Amino acid sequence: MSNLTITYVVGVACAVIALVAFAALVLVPAVSSYRRPLHRAAAVVLSFYVLAAFIGVGVLLGALVILEWPRVF
């Protein structure tokens, strides 16, 4: 197995673990706290909005690290 394949496997495993943690720690409590289907749907949509915001912040910070790495080190 090449180094690139190992990197991809580790990246996919981390993504799966993060999605399972998001579902268990954010999505399930948000959905289970409401009874009406419309409120549950709104909780799911807003939870995914928060997930997208966290992903966006992570991508921006990662890009910043990649761009500034040569200047710092």
C-alpha positions, 0 to 999 in steps of 0.5 A, spaced: 500 500 500 502 506 497 503 512 502 498 516 498 493 510 499 494 510 506 493 518 507 486 517 503 484 511 508 486 515 514 482 521 511 476 517 509 476 514 516 477 521 520 471 524 516 466 518 517 468 518 525 467 526 525 460 525 521 458 519 526 460 524 532 456 529 529 450 525 528 450 522 535 452 529 539 448 534 535 443 531 530 440 526 535 439 531 541 436 536 536 431 532 533 429 528 539 427 534 543 421 536 538 415 532 537 412 536 531 415 533 524 416 541 522 420 542 528 424 536 527 425 538 520 428 545 522 432 542 527 435 538 522 436 543 517 439 548 522 444 542 524 447 541 517 447 549 517 452 549 523 456 543 520 457 546 513 459 553 517 464 548 521 467 545 515 467 552 512 472 555 517 476 548 517 477 549 510 479 556 511 484 555 516 487 549 513 488 554 507 491 559 511 496 554 514 498 551 507 499 558 504 503 561 511 507 555 512 513 557 508 513 564 511 513 561 518 518 556 517 
